[in-house]
Every structure is written in C-alpha cells, then in structure tokens.
Amino acid sequence: MLKINTNFQKLPGSYLFSAIAKKIENYKNANPDKDVIRLGIGDVTRPLTKSVIDALHTSVDEMAHEETFRGYAPDLGYSFLREAVAKNDFEKRGCDISADEIFVSDGAKCDSGNIQELFSLDNTVGVCDPVYPVYVDSNVMAGRAGDYIADLSKFSNITYMLCSAENNFAPNLPEVMPDIIYLCFPNNPTGATMKKSELQKWVDAANASKSVIIYDAAYEAYIREDDVPHSIYECKGAKTCAIELRSFSKTAGFTGLRLGYAVVPKDLIMDGCSLHDMWARRHGTKYNGAPYIVQRAGEAVYFAQGQEEVKGLVNYYMQNCDTILNGLKDTNLKLFGGINAPYIWLKTPDNMTGWDFFDFLLEKANVVGTPGEGFGPGGNGYFRLTAFGKHENTVEAVKRIRNVL
C-alpha cells in the first residue's frame, strides 16, 4: 500500500500568498465594483526592458534555423551567462568567484527550496523571524523541522532568530549556531539590512562551528547605502561557509521569465564532501537548465545599456518606497525598511494582528498588503507593503490608507 510523505501534513494551512489570493478573490466576487490596489505579493509591474526584449527576439529567431538551433541547455548554465555573472556581480565588487562556481536556475525560490537536499535530516536549522516562508516550509516537507507547535506558531526543531525593532530587524548570533542558517539581506519581509561588519561576525561564527549559511541576496540591487554588502563573499572566509542565491526577478523584472543562480564555491567542504560537486550532481540529475532564450535575455542585463535599464527599474520601485514612507510618516503607523529594499514593514495600529489589518485595509481602503504573521511568529502585529506596484497606484494607495487611519 502506498504511503505519502506525512511531513506535508505538518504544514499549517495553505501557502501564504495563496491564502491572500483567495481572500482577494472572495472580496472581489462580493464587491465587483471595488477597485482593489495590490501592494501585497512582491511581483513586478514594469515591462521588460528594450535590451531584454531585443535579446529574446534575436534568440527566438535563432531557434528557427538549424545552424543556430539549441536543444537542452548545459546543466549548470551557458558559459556566456555564467561568465557575465562572475565578472559583473562578483569580480567588480572584489569577490573571488569564478564562472564554474555559478549554477544557473529558474529562480531563487526554487534554489532556496532545493538547496536543503544537500544536507542530512539530522541537521539543525536557523531562520530569521520573520522570514520568507519557503525556507521553513521546504525543511518541513523534507522532515527536518520537527512538529508544529500551534500555540507558538513554530516548529519544534527550527531555531527562530528574532528580528525586531530592538535589534534593527537583524538577528543576534545565537548561543548555539544551527547547522544550516538562512539569512536574507536586504531582508524580505522587513526591508532591513546588515552592515558588513555584522555579516562578518556570522561568517566567522559559521566557520568556527562548521555551519553553512544560505545567503539570499535577491534584493541586492536595491541597496542605496555604501556600507551594506551586496554579497556575502565581500566578507573574509565566506567561501568556506556560504552559499549565495541570486535572482533576476526583482532586479530585471524576470518574474515571468524565471531566471536565477546559486553560487556554491569549490572551497565549501562540509563533512569531508564538496558541496559544489554535490550541487552539480543534483543539478545534472534533476534539472535540464533554464531555456536558452531566457539565458540570452539574462546576459543582456549585463550589457552597458542593460545595466542602465536595470537602474531605471530599481529607481522606479524605490521611488514608490519613498512615496510610501513620506506619505505615511505622519500617521500612527511606525514604518521600517524601504531604504535599501523594496519593502515597507510597519507596525499595525491599535494592537491589531496583521490579518486584522489586512481585512481592515481591504474593506475600508481597498488596498492589499501582507500580514506579518504569514512570515512567522515574529511578524505578529506587523504588515508588509511592497513597492512593486505602478507608481500611480502606489500614490493612490497611500492616499486611501491615510484616509482610513
């Protein structure tokens, strides 16, 4: 008789953004005349740039001719993209990362969920709290998280490293370092960052305890302050303890194209084994590579024109951050983030839960955000707004929120 993976039964409810989508659908069905502005899910709204579109058209045309047709992509990614990534994302920042340490994928979400396959189920896991849900959920599915404690909204075998206003939403080093540590900076959902000197402490501690850091740098393009690292490999010793995840989704608007990459250094040896070689084996077995046309589009992002276009996209969304911060600063909301990340993290008014505030804004202002509780127990009483909406919608949403507070 077939047996299922019972770890799936430990997951509480549906995936956060699926639950939000259902609430919105129900509201719109009951109120078809209402114009709902969505500042919840972190999906982009600006179209793909000219360089990217031109690269897509050119590569699509190549696929129509026998001499330029491409079949399966190389398992680890085309060399033209891996070399562009190594040069522009790392070499220019003084990071010693080579092209063959870069593994191209269809996005950081998949990589952040799949990377845990390299590790034994006996390993302990540490996550920031609040946290991007995939880090926790993927370890639950694998059987590493223990049991769900409903009263605490926590899993018994996961170390929740509290990120609060008191520590500027960057976790303190735990007394006992977990074996697997997930760090996301600039942070989703809080928009917080970590100074290089602080990140160096995590690298040193991970090396000392033989832990591995999974460093999600999906939002590094939004950093506006000089003393905030764009890569963990800016820290000394990171190549022996850290895997970095990157994405083209929010940087270049590839949420619909799907492209990202993981950096697994060859110096990263754990338990006598090369994680670089293990990830290459896993990639080759379970993945057939991002499409050629998408990888060509990714390459175009690194051309001079593409870099200018990316700056334009980032500036557009960060202008939305400024609109939200400036528009709500004199309300009874306490605001965080929005300086080096496209997210505003706010304390809900009147001791509301995040879900209460979600319902309040949806019904009273027809504006959608994301309840903090969806990101873990540390998100209780907080709420996330994204800067990825259209600018005119962001201006209108701020106006509506002010009117109901």
N, C-alpha and C positions, 0 to 999 in steps of 0.2 A: 504493500500500500504506500502510495506517495506521501511524503511528509514535506511540509512547507518550511521555509525559513521563519521560525516563530519570532525572530528578532523584529520583524516588521510590525508585529502586533504590539510591540512596546512603544511605538511612535504615537504620541498623543495627537489625535485629530488629523486634519489634512495639512499639507504644506502651507506655510503662512500666506503666500501670495495667491494660492488657490482659494483659500478661505476668504480673503479680501475680495477677490473677483466675484465670488458667489454673493457676498453681501451687496456689492455694487449692482450686480445683475438683478437681484431681488428688489432693490430700491428703485432702479430704473423701470422695471416692469410695473411697479406700483405707482410710479410718478413719471410717466413718459414725457411730460412737458418740461422736466427739470434738466438744466444744462449742468452736468457734473464735470468739474475740473479735477483731473487726476495728478496729484503730486505724491503718489504712493510708491508704486513699483519703479525701480531705477532704470527704466527703458528710455532710450534717447528719442528725440523728436526731430532733430535736424537731419536733412537728407545726406546721403553720401557725397563726398566732395568730388570735384572735377577730376583730380588725379586718379582717384579710386575708380570712378566710373570709366574713365579712359582705359585704365588697365584691365578692367573687366571686359570691355568691348573688344579690346585687342586680343586678349587671351581666349575669349569665346570664339572669335574668328579663327584663331589658331586651331581650335578643336575641330574645325570643319574641313581641315586639309590633312591629308595623310602624312605629309612630311613634318607637320608641326603638332599632330595629334598627341595627346598624353593619356595614358591609362592610369593604372594605380600610381599614386604618389609614393615617393620614398617613405618608409615607415616613420622616420624621425623628422621629416620635413625636407623640402627642396633646399639645396645649398645656397641658392640666391637669397632666400629669405633668412635663413639661419645666420649667414654672414652679415646681412644688413642689420639684423638684431644685435649681434655681437658688437659690431662697430659702433652703432648709434646709441643703443641703450646701455652699454656697459663700458666699452673702451673709452668713449668720450667722457665718461664720469670716473675714469681711473680704476675701473673694476676689471680684474683679470679673469674674464670669462671668454672662453673660446666657442666657436660656432658648433663644435661637436658636443658641447655641454648643453645645447639648447634643443628642446624637444617640442616641435610644433604640434598643436592640437586644435580642436574646435572650440576651445574656450576655457577660461579659468574655473568656471563652475564644475565642468567635468573633471578637470585635473584635481581640484580640491576634494572632490568626492572619491576619485580613483586612487589618489596617492597613498591612501591608508592601506591599500592592498599589499604594500611592501613590508608591512610590519606585523609582528605576531599579535595575536589577540590578547596576550598577557600584558602588553604594554599599557601603561597609564597615559591618559590624555588630558591636556590642559587647554582650555579655551578662554578667551576674553569673555566677559559677561557684562553687557550684552554682546551678542556675537551673530555673525552671518549663519543662518540655520543649517546650511549644508555641512559645515564642519561637524556639528553634533550628529545630525541625522544619518550621515554616511557611516559614522562609527557605531551608531545604534544598529543599523542594518547589518553591519559586519559582526556584531556580537561583542563589541569591546566596551560598551557603555554601561553595562550592568542593568539594574532595574530602575524604572521611572518612579520617582517619589512625588506623587501628585501634590501633596501639601506644600512642597518646596519648589515645584516645577523644575526639578533637577533629576539627573541620572546619577545613580549611586557611585559609579566608577569614573566619573569625569570630575576633574578639578575645575571649578568655575572661578576664574580670576577676576574679581570685581573691578569694574571700570566705572568710577563715579566722579561726581564733581570734585570730591575731595582729592582725588589723585589725577585730576585733569583727564579723566577717561582713558588713562594708560595704566595697565595693571602693574602692581608691585611684584617684585620677584617672590615667588612662593618659597616657603621654608624648605620644602622638598620639591625639587624640579620634576615635573612629569616627564615621561619618556618621549612623548610626542607633544609639541607645543604649537598651537596655531596662533599666529599673530597677523593682523591685518591693519596696515597703516599706509596711507591715510585710511582711517577706520570706517568701515560700514558696520553699524549704522550711525555712530556718534559723530563722524567727521573729525575726530581727534587725530593728532599726530604724535610721533615720538621723536625727540631730539636724537642726534647721532650718538651723543654720549650715553644716553639712556639705553638706546638699542645695543650699544657696545656691551653694556652690562649683561644683557640677555645672551649675547653671543658668547661672552666669557663663561657665563654660568652653564650654558648648554654644552660647551666644550668640556668643562670640568666634570659634568655629570653624565657625559656621553648621551645626551639627549639630541633630538633632531627638531629644528624649528621649521615649520611650514609657513613661509612668509608670503602673504597675499599682498602684492603691490599693484593691484588692478587700477588703483586711482592715483598712481604716482604723477601722472601728467598734470594733475590739478594742484600740485604743490606750488605755493607762491612765496614761501619764506625760505631764506638761504640756508638756515641751519637744520633743515629737515631732510633726512636722507631719502633719495629716490629708490635706492636698492639696499638690501641688507649687506650686499657684497662691498659696500663702502666701508664696512666695519672689518677690522683686522680679525682674521681667523674664521670668518663666516663660511668659507668654502669647505671647512671640515665639519660643519654642523647644520647647514641651512639649505633648504630647497626653496626657490622663489617661483611664484606663479604670476604671470602677466596676462593681460587681455587687450585685444583691440576693440572691445565692445564700447566702452565708455570713452576711450581715447580718440578713436576714429569713427565711431558710430556703427560698428560692425555687429550690433546685437542681432540683426537679421542675417548677416553673412556667416557668423561664427568663426572666430579665429583667436587663438591664444597660444601661449607656450609656457613650458616649465623649464627651469634651469636646475639641473642636477649635476653639480661639479664632480669631476673624477676624483677629487681629493676626499669625497664624502664616503668614508668607510665606516660601517657600523657592524658590530658583532662579527668582524672579520670578513665582511662582504661589501662589495662595491654597490652602493645604491644606484649609481649611474648605470652600471651594467644590468642591474635588476630592472630598472625602469625601461631601459632599451628593450629588454626581453619582453616585458609586459606590453609595451607599446607595439612591438612587432607581432605579438600573438593576438592582441585584442583590438587593434586599430589599423585601419587601412589608409590613414593620412587625410589631412584637410585637402579639399579639392584644389587642383592646380590653379583654377581661375581665382579662387579666393586667396591663395598664397601670393599670386601675382599682384592682387589688389593690396595685400599687406605690404609687399615690397614697395609699392608706390607711395605708401605713407612715409617712407624714409627718404624719398627724393626731396630736393630743396622746396619745390612747390608743395609737395605733400606735407612737409613739416610746417609750412606757413598756414596751410589749410587746417591742420590739427590745432594749431594755436588759436585760430579763429573759432573753432568749435568749442575748445576749452574756455576761451574768453566769453563766449556767448552764454554758456551754462554758469560760469562764475558770476556773470552779471546778474543772473537770476538769483544766485546766492546773496549778492549784495542787496537786491531788491527785497528779498525776504527778511534779511537781517535788519535793514534800515526801516522797512515798513512795519515791522513788529516790535522794534526795540523799545518803544514807549508804551507797550501793552503790559498786561500782567503775566506774560509768558517769559520764562527765563530761557535764553537761547544759547546754544553751543554749536560748535562746528562752523562750516561754511567759509572758512578762511583758506584751508588747503585741501578741501574735499567738497564734492558736490552735494553734500547732505547737511541739513539743519536738524539738530537734535534739541528738542525742547521739553521742558518740564511742564506737565499738564496742569491746568489751573484747578483750584478748588478741590484738591486731593482726588481728582478723577483718575480712574485707571486709564491706560492707553486705549482700551477698547471702548470705554465710555466716551472718551474724547473723540474717537473715530466716529461713533454714532452721532455725537453732537455736531461735529463739523459736516458730516454727510447730510444730516437732516436740516440743519439750520443755515449752513453756508453752501451746501452742495459742493464741498471740497473733500477730496480723499487724500489721506496720508497713511502712515503705517504705525500701528500700535507698538509701543516699545516692548510689551510682553511677548510679542512674536519673536523677539531676538534673545529671549532668555529671562530668568528671574531678575537680573539686574536692570532690565528695561521697564520694570513695573513703575507706572506713573510717568513714563516718558513717551515721546511721539516723534516720528521722523517725517520730515518733508524733503522731497528731492528737488534738485534744481534742473532736472532734465525736461521740464515742460517747455512749451512755447513761451516766449517772453511775454506776449500779450496776455496769455492765460495765467502766468505767474503774477503779473501785476493785478489782474482781476481777482485771483485767489486771495492775495494779500488784502485787498480791499474788502472782500467778503468776510474774511476771518476777523479783521478789525471791527467790522460792523456787528458781529455777534458776540464779541467778548465783553 
